[in-house]
């Protein structure tokens, strides 16, 4: 079923970053969407067991880093390791948004968001965020599209 859902509802690939105190982390996500024009709201679904989840819950802020085509290795880097065990940002060029969220230099755009609400939905939490800061870093880039097989192989 996961493969069918992925194929029927294509999305981009993102790295969701967060900072709480002196801790930073990022995780790969595909479940990101615009929620509203006015006010400008976006949503991201994150499993509660993820380290980034706890940083977002503590800080109330998250950042969506949109990955361009060709950034598959970066997506896998942030997707297959736990930030509790390794510093995912070691040797990964990044800066910071206005409120301290990490911004990947290889992202083509970012949106730093304040959590306005969150909802338990199945095995994930949907964080709804209002945009605090954001920028398109590369106007020529095309988005990296999530395909189940690219990350998890086979059906």
Residue frames as a rotation matrix with the C-alpha (Angstrom) as fourth column:
UNK 1
0.566 0.825 0.000 0.00
0.825 -0.566 0.000 0.00
0.000 0.000 -1.000 0.00
UNK 2
0.342 -0.494 -0.799 2.86
0.248 -0.773 0.584 2.43
-0.907 -0.398 -0.142 0.79
UNK 3
-0.730 -0.621 0.286 4.23
0.404 -0.054 0.913 2.09
-0.551 0.782 0.290 -2.74
UNK 4
-0.181 0.763 0.620 0.76
0.948 -0.031 0.315 2.70
0.260 0.646 -0.718 -4.23
UNK 5
0.707 0.433 -0.559 0.21
0.610 -0.773 0.172 5.80
-0.358 -0.463 -0.811 -2.08
UNK 6
-0.085 -0.849 -0.522 3.66
0.183 -0.528 0.829 7.14
-0.979 -0.025 0.200 -3.02
UNK 7
-0.798 -0.241 0.552 3.05
0.548 0.092 0.831 6.56
-0.251 0.966 0.058 -6.74
UNK 8
0.005 0.920 0.392 -0.48
0.949 -0.127 0.287 8.02
0.314 0.371 -0.874 -6.67
UNK 9
0.944 0.314 -0.105 0.46
0.330 -0.865 0.377 11.15
0.027 -0.391 -0.920 -4.69
UNK 10
0.144 -0.976 0.164 3.89
0.854 0.038 -0.519 12.36
0.500 0.215 0.839 -5.83
UNK 11
0.977 0.065 -0.204 5.62
0.171 -0.809 0.563 14.93
-0.129 -0.584 -0.801 -3.63
UNK 12
0.451 -0.875 0.175 8.95
-0.467 -0.399 -0.789 16.65
0.760 0.274 -0.589 -3.35
UNK 13
0.382 -0.448 -0.808 11.74
0.783 0.621 0.026 15.60
0.491 -0.643 0.588 -1.02
UNK 14
0.569 -0.076 0.818 12.61
-0.323 -0.936 0.138 17.88
0.756 -0.343 -0.558 1.88
UNK 15
-0.408 -0.574 -0.710 14.91
0.647 0.367 -0.668 18.03
0.644 -0.732 0.222 4.86
UNK 16
0.687 0.645 0.336 13.03
0.111 -0.550 0.828 19.29
0.719 -0.531 -0.449 7.90
UNK 17
-0.414 -0.890 -0.188 15.40
0.461 -0.027 -0.887 20.99
0.785 -0.454 0.422 10.32
UNK 18
0.776 0.613 0.146 14.97
0.155 -0.410 0.899 22.20
0.611 -0.675 -0.413 13.87
UNK 19
-0.475 -0.874 0.102 16.96
0.141 -0.190 -0.972 23.74
0.869 -0.447 0.213 16.70
UNK 20
0.793 0.609 0.018 16.24
0.076 -0.128 0.989 23.55
0.604 -0.783 -0.148 20.40
UNK 21
0.797 -0.597 -0.090 18.80
-0.031 -0.190 0.981 25.07
-0.603 -0.779 -0.170 22.75
UNK 22
-0.021 -0.887 -0.461 22.19
-0.812 -0.254 0.525 24.10
-0.583 0.385 -0.715 21.34
UNK 23
-0.423 -0.050 0.905 20.87
0.223 0.962 0.157 20.97
-0.878 0.269 -0.396 19.58
UNK 24
-0.075 0.416 -0.906 20.20
-0.912 -0.396 -0.106 20.92
-0.403 0.819 0.409 15.83
UNK 25
-0.533 -0.067 0.844 18.96
0.163 0.970 0.180 18.12
-0.830 0.233 -0.506 13.63
UNK 26
-0.268 0.481 -0.835 17.42
-0.932 -0.350 0.097 17.41
-0.245 0.804 0.542 10.27
UNK 27
-0.429 0.209 0.879 15.39
0.098 0.978 -0.184 14.59
-0.898 0.007 -0.440 8.78
UNK 28
-0.980 0.113 -0.163 14.23
-0.170 -0.060 0.984 13.70
0.102 0.992 0.078 5.29
UNK 29
-0.367 0.924 0.104 10.49
0.148 0.168 -0.975 14.02
-0.918 -0.343 -0.198 4.71
UNK 30
-0.929 0.167 0.329 8.14
0.328 -0.035 0.944 13.79
0.170 0.985 -0.022 1.77
UNK 31
-0.025 0.990 -0.137 4.89
0.953 0.065 0.295 14.58
0.301 -0.123 -0.946 3.57
UNK 32
-0.657 -0.204 -0.726 4.98
0.390 -0.916 -0.095 18.36
-0.645 -0.346 0.681 3.26
UNK 33
-0.265 0.620 0.738 2.19
0.920 -0.067 0.387 20.51
0.289 0.781 -0.553 1.83
UNK 34
-0.914 0.153 0.377 0.75
-0.181 -0.983 -0.040 23.99
0.364 -0.105 0.926 1.61
UNK 35
-0.619 0.712 -0.331 -2.32
0.759 0.435 -0.484 24.25
-0.200 -0.551 -0.810 3.84
UNK 36
0.505 0.809 -0.301 -3.59
0.743 -0.585 -0.326 27.83
-0.440 -0.060 -0.896 3.34
UNK 37
0.004 -0.424 0.906 -2.96
0.735 -0.613 -0.291 31.01
0.679 0.667 0.309 1.31
UNK 38
-0.397 -0.034 0.917 -4.26
-0.354 -0.917 -0.187 33.46
0.847 -0.398 0.352 3.96
UNK 39
0.525 -0.848 -0.074 -2.67
-0.712 -0.485 0.508 33.10
-0.466 -0.214 -0.858 6.33
UNK 40
0.260 -0.550 -0.794 0.25
-0.702 0.457 -0.547 31.38
0.663 0.699 -0.267 4.63
UNK 41
0.316 -0.086 0.945 0.41
-0.793 0.522 0.313 27.98
-0.520 -0.848 0.097 6.33
UNK 42
-0.064 -0.367 -0.928 2.29
-0.710 0.670 -0.216 24.78
0.701 0.645 -0.303 5.54
UNK 43
0.711 0.324 0.625 2.13
-0.675 0.563 0.476 21.34
-0.198 -0.760 0.619 7.09
UNK 44
-0.242 -0.778 -0.580 4.63
-0.721 0.544 -0.428 18.58
0.649 0.315 -0.693 7.69
UNK 45
0.845 0.533 0.031 3.95
-0.447 0.673 0.590 15.09
0.293 -0.512 0.807 9.04
UNK 46
-0.250 -0.968 -0.008 6.60
-0.675 0.181 -0.715 13.67
0.694 -0.174 -0.699 11.38
UNK 47
0.371 0.312 -0.875 6.65
0.278 0.861 0.425 10.45
0.886 -0.401 0.233 13.40
UNK 48
0.866 0.072 0.494 6.91
-0.397 -0.502 0.768 11.06
0.303 -0.862 -0.406 17.17
UNK 49
0.801 -0.598 0.027 9.90
0.449 0.630 0.634 8.73
-0.396 -0.496 0.773 17.54
UNK 50
0.370 -0.681 0.631 12.04
0.694 -0.249 -0.676 10.99
0.617 0.688 0.381 15.33
UNK 51
-0.292 -0.608 -0.738 14.61
0.925 -0.377 -0.055 13.18
-0.244 -0.699 0.673 17.09
UNK 52
-0.890 -0.016 0.455 13.53
0.231 -0.877 0.421 16.18
0.392 0.480 0.785 14.98
UNK 53
0.100 0.994 -0.050 10.00
0.427 0.003 0.904 15.76
0.899 -0.112 -0.424 16.36
UNK 54
0.375 0.023 -0.927 11.20
0.927 -0.033 0.374 16.39
-0.022 -0.999 -0.034 19.92
UNK 55
-0.712 -0.669 -0.214 13.23
0.651 -0.743 0.159 19.45
-0.266 -0.026 0.964 18.84
UNK 56
-0.627 0.574 0.527 10.14
0.142 -0.580 0.802 20.90
0.766 0.578 0.283 17.11
UNK 57
0.382 0.807 -0.450 7.94
0.622 0.136 0.771 20.19
0.683 -0.575 -0.450 20.14
UNK 58
0.087 -0.439 -0.894 10.50
0.951 -0.231 0.206 21.92
-0.297 -0.868 0.397 22.41
UNK 59
-0.796 -0.554 -0.243 11.21
0.455 -0.814 0.362 24.95
-0.398 0.178 0.900 20.21
UNK 60
0.214 0.953 -0.214 7.92
0.359 -0.280 -0.890 25.44
-0.908 0.114 -0.402 18.37
UNK 61
0.393 -0.175 -0.903 9.84
-0.751 -0.628 -0.205 26.15
-0.531 0.758 -0.378 15.14
UNK 62
0.198 -0.388 0.900 10.80
0.459 0.848 0.264 24.05
-0.866 0.361 0.346 12.11
UNK 63
-0.059 -0.293 -0.954 12.35
-0.707 -0.662 0.247 24.71
-0.705 0.690 -0.168 8.73
UNK 64
0.709 0.312 0.632 11.47
0.259 0.719 -0.645 23.07
-0.656 0.621 0.429 5.41
UNK 65
-0.255 -0.831 -0.494 14.51
-0.533 -0.306 0.789 22.75
-0.807 0.464 -0.365 3.12
UNK 66
0.811 0.585 -0.011 13.37
-0.294 0.392 -0.872 21.91
-0.505 0.711 0.490 -0.44
UNK 67
-0.126 -0.910 0.396 15.86
-0.010 0.400 0.916 19.61
-0.992 0.112 -0.059 -2.19
UNK 68
0.212 0.133 -0.968 16.67
-0.902 -0.354 -0.246 19.93
-0.375 0.926 0.044 -5.90
UNK 69
0.986 0.014 -0.165 17.06
-0.104 0.829 -0.550 17.17
0.129 0.560 0.819 -8.45
UNK 70
0.302 -0.936 -0.179 20.43
-0.025 0.180 -0.983 15.54
0.953 0.302 0.031 -7.99
UNK 71
-0.256 -0.381 0.888 20.36
-0.843 -0.363 -0.398 15.78
0.474 -0.850 -0.229 -4.18
UNK 72
0.599 0.555 -0.577 19.48
-0.283 0.821 0.497 12.12
0.749 -0.134 0.648 -3.59
UNK 73
-0.135 -0.721 -0.680 22.62
0.547 0.518 -0.657 11.42
0.826 -0.460 0.324 -1.53
UNK 74
-0.851 -0.103 0.516 21.87
-0.288 -0.729 -0.621 14.40
0.440 -0.677 0.591 0.72
UNK 75
0.140 0.978 0.154 18.29
-0.842 0.036 0.537 13.16
0.520 -0.205 0.829 1.14
UNK 76
0.544 0.018 -0.839 19.55
0.155 0.981 0.121 9.70
0.825 -0.196 0.531 2.10
UNK 77
-0.572 -0.819 -0.044 22.15
0.271 -0.138 -0.953 11.21
0.774 -0.557 0.301 4.47
UNK 78
-0.742 0.334 0.582 19.41
-0.637 -0.621 -0.456 12.93
0.209 -0.709 0.674 6.46
UNK 79
0.202 0.962 -0.183 17.02
-0.874 0.262 0.409 9.99
0.442 0.077 0.894 6.15
UNK 80
0.579 0.050 -0.814 18.86
-0.040 0.999 0.032 6.89
0.814 0.014 0.580 7.28
UNK 81
-0.532 -0.731 -0.427 20.71
0.499 0.137 -0.856 7.98
0.684 -0.668 0.292 10.44
UNK 82
0.583 0.706 -0.402 19.45
0.741 -0.260 0.619 9.16
0.333 -0.659 -0.675 13.80
UNK 83
0.200 -0.450 0.871 20.49
-0.107 -0.893 -0.437 12.62
0.974 -0.006 -0.226 14.98
UNK 84
0.911 0.100 0.401 20.49
-0.407 0.056 0.912 11.22
0.069 -0.993 0.092 18.50
UNK 85
0.745 -0.609 0.275 23.57
0.438 0.756 0.487 9.18
-0.504 -0.243 0.829 17.54
UNK 86
-0.245 -0.837 0.490 25.40
0.954 -0.120 0.273 11.28
-0.170 0.534 0.828 14.93
UNK 87
-0.119 0.118 -0.986 25.83
0.004 -0.993 -0.119 14.93
-0.993 -0.018 0.118 14.02
UNK 88
0.355 0.354 0.865 24.13
0.798 0.367 -0.478 14.95
-0.487 0.860 -0.153 10.62
UNK 89
0.995 0.080 -0.062 25.42
0.043 -0.893 -0.449 18.46
-0.091 0.444 -0.891 9.95
UNK 90
0.222 -0.975 0.003 29.09
-0.098 -0.019 0.995 17.53
-0.970 -0.221 -0.100 10.25
UNK 91
-0.741 -0.650 0.170 30.65
0.174 0.059 0.983 18.33
-0.649 0.758 0.069 6.85
UNK 92
-0.080 0.761 0.644 27.28
0.996 0.034 0.084 19.48
0.043 0.648 -0.760 5.44
UNK 93
-0.922 -0.316 0.224 27.38
0.326 -0.945 0.007 23.16
0.210 0.080 0.975 4.41
UNK 94
0.117 0.989 -0.087 24.60
0.901 -0.069 0.427 25.11
0.417 -0.128 -0.900 6.07
UNK 95
-0.789 -0.170 0.590 23.62
-0.060 -0.935 -0.350 28.51
0.612 -0.312 0.727 7.41
UNK 96
-0.673 0.586 -0.451 20.78
0.679 0.248 -0.691 29.56
-0.293 -0.772 -0.565 9.71
UNK 97
-0.061 0.770 0.635 17.40
0.644 -0.456 0.614 31.18
0.762 0.447 -0.468 9.15
UNK 98
-0.138 0.018 0.990 16.31
-0.314 -0.949 -0.026 34.22
0.939 -0.314 0.137 11.19
UNK 99
0.561 0.461 0.687 15.11
-0.782 0.023 0.623 32.14
0.272 -0.887 0.374 14.13
UNK 100
-0.070 -0.795 0.603 18.05
-0.907 0.302 0.293 29.73
-0.415 -0.526 -0.742 14.22
UNK 101
0.720 0.356 0.595 16.83
-0.120 0.909 -0.398 26.83
-0.683 0.216 0.698 12.10
UNK 102
-0.397 -0.896 0.201 19.52
0.036 0.203 0.978 25.19
-0.917 0.395 -0.049 9.97
UNK 103
0.740 0.499 -0.450 19.29
-0.417 -0.185 -0.890 25.93
-0.528 0.847 0.071 6.23
UNK 104
0.258 -0.640 0.724 21.12
0.561 0.709 0.427 23.58
-0.787 0.296 0.542 3.88
UNK 105
-0.272 -0.455 -0.848 23.28
-0.407 -0.744 0.530 25.38
-0.872 0.489 0.017 1.31
UNK 106
-0.990 -0.117 0.081 22.19
0.012 0.502 0.865 22.77
-0.142 0.857 -0.495 -1.26
UNK 107
-0.161 0.986 0.037 18.47
0.703 0.141 -0.698 23.45
-0.693 -0.086 -0.716 -0.74
UNK 108
-0.632 -0.024 0.775 16.84
0.677 -0.504 0.537 25.44
0.377 0.864 0.335 -3.55
UNK 109
-0.117 0.588 0.801 14.39
-0.326 -0.784 0.528 27.10
0.938 -0.199 0.283 -1.14
UNK 110
-0.750 -0.047 -0.660 13.53
0.557 0.494 -0.668 27.13
0.357 -0.868 -0.344 2.54
UNK 111
0.123 0.799 0.588 10.60
-0.207 -0.559 0.803 28.09
0.971 -0.220 0.097 4.78
UNK 112
-0.901 -0.335 -0.274 11.17
0.217 0.199 -0.956 28.61
0.375 -0.921 -0.107 8.50
UNK 113
-0.101 0.991 0.092 7.88
-0.060 -0.099 0.993 28.16
0.993 0.095 0.069 10.34
UNK 114
-0.774 0.048 0.631 6.32
-0.631 -0.137 -0.763 28.69
0.050 -0.989 0.137 13.75
UNK 115
-0.807 0.514 -0.290 4.11
0.486 0.858 0.169 25.83
0.336 -0.005 -0.942 14.91
UNK 116
-0.615 0.694 0.374 0.53
-0.678 -0.708 0.200 27.10
0.403 -0.131 0.906 15.04
UNK 117
0.425 0.754 0.500 -1.05
-0.876 0.482 0.017 23.73
-0.229 -0.445 0.866 15.73
UNK 118
-0.729 -0.562 -0.391 -0.34
-0.649 0.749 0.134 20.03
0.218 0.352 -0.910 15.70
UNK 119
0.392 0.911 0.126 -2.57
-0.916 0.399 -0.032 17.02
-0.080 -0.102 0.992 15.31
UNK 120
-0.547 -0.440 0.712 -2.04
-0.369 0.891 0.266 13.31
-0.751 -0.117 -0.650 15.88
UNK 121
0.431 0.627 -0.649 -2.86
-0.884 0.149 -0.443 11.59
-0.181 0.765 0.618 12.60
UNK 122
0.858 -0.103 -0.503 -2.28
-0.069 0.948 -0.312 7.85
0.509 0.302 0.806 12.58
UNK 123
0.594 -0.703 -0.391 1.36
0.801 0.473 0.366 7.11
-0.073 -0.531 0.844 13.34
UNK 124
-0.468 -0.734 0.493 2.50
0.754 -0.622 -0.210 10.72
0.460 0.274 0.845 12.64
UNK 125
0.063 0.442 -0.895 1.92
0.652 -0.697 -0.298 14.22
-0.756 -0.565 -0.331 13.97
UNK 126
0.152 0.066 0.986 0.90
0.881 -0.461 -0.105 16.90
0.448 0.885 -0.129 11.50
UNK 127
-0.293 -0.321 -0.901 2.60
0.668 -0.742 0.047 20.17
-0.684 -0.588 0.432 12.41
UNK 128
0.537 0.470 0.700 0.91
0.801 -0.543 -0.250 23.25
0.263 0.695 -0.669 10.92
UNK 129
-0.192 -0.736 -0.650 3.28
0.818 -0.485 0.308 26.21
-0.542 -0.473 0.695 10.65
UNK 130
0.939 0.333 -0.087 3.04
0.252 -0.838 -0.484 29.89
-0.234 0.433 -0.871 9.77
UNK 131
0.389 -0.832 0.397 5.97
0.813 0.106 -0.573 31.18
0.434 0.545 0.717 7.76
UNK 132
0.716 -0.254 -0.650 8.47
0.372 -0.649 0.664 33.34
-0.591 -0.717 -0.370 9.68
UNK 133
0.020 -0.804 -0.595 11.30
-0.641 -0.466 0.609 33.40
-0.767 0.370 -0.525 7.13
UNK 134
0.432 0.082 0.898 11.96
0.458 0.838 -0.297 31.97
-0.777 0.539 0.324 3.72
UNK 135
0.102 -0.455 -0.885 13.81
-0.711 -0.656 0.255 32.39
-0.696 0.603 -0.390 0.50
UNK 136
0.969 0.036 0.245 14.20
0.158 0.673 -0.723 30.84
-0.191 0.739 0.646 -2.92
UNK 137
0.330 -0.939 -0.096 17.92
-0.177 -0.161 0.971 30.15
-0.927 -0.303 -0.219 -3.20
UNK 138
-0.829 -0.548 0.110 18.04
-0.024 0.231 0.973 28.81
-0.559 0.804 -0.204 -6.78
UNK 139
-0.025 0.901 -0.433 15.32
-0.621 -0.353 -0.700 29.93
-0.783 0.251 0.569 -9.19
UNK 140
-0.126 -0.096 -0.987 16.47
-0.956 0.278 0.095 27.47
0.265 0.956 -0.126 -11.88
UNK 141
-0.899 -0.331 0.288 16.32
-0.416 0.853 -0.316 24.31
-0.141 -0.403 -0.904 -9.72
UNK 142
-0.024 0.863 -0.505 13.77
-0.571 0.403 0.715 21.58
0.821 0.306 0.483 -10.23
UNK 143
0.241 0.158 0.958 12.47
-0.964 0.156 0.217 19.67
-0.115 -0.975 0.189 -7.20
UNK 144
-0.886 -0.413 -0.213 13.67
-0.402 0.911 -0.093 16.21
0.233 0.003 -0.973 -6.25
UNK 145
0.116 0.989 -0.092 10.57
-0.861 0.147 0.487 14.00
0.496 0.023 0.868 -6.46
UNK 146
-0.371 -0.182 0.911 9.97
-0.768 0.611 -0.191 11.26
-0.522 -0.770 -0.367 -3.90
UNK 147
0.268 0.377 -0.886 9.82
-0.706 0.703 0.086 7.78
0.655 0.603 0.455 -5.37
UNK 148
0.809 0.160 0.566 9.50
-0.556 0.522 0.647 4.90
-0.192 -0.838 0.511 -2.91
UNK 149
0.901 -0.428 0.067 11.91
0.427 0.852 -0.303 2.67
0.073 0.302 0.951 -4.80
UNK 150
0.372 -0.797 0.476 14.65
-0.062 -0.533 -0.844 5.33
0.926 0.284 -0.247 -4.78
UNK 151
-0.029 -0.341 0.939 14.78
-0.916 -0.367 -0.162 5.12
0.400 -0.865 -0.302 -0.99
UNK 152
0.056 0.199 0.978 13.50
-0.796 0.600 -0.076 1.68
-0.602 -0.775 0.192 -0.08
UNK 153
-0.849 -0.463 -0.254 14.05
-0.513 0.607 0.607 -0.43
-0.127 0.646 -0.753 -3.22
UNK 154
-0.902 0.411 -0.130 11.56
0.318 0.838 0.444 -2.87
0.292 0.360 -0.886 -4.75
UNK 155
-0.168 0.930 0.328 7.85
-0.485 -0.368 0.794 -2.89
0.858 -0.026 0.512 -4.12
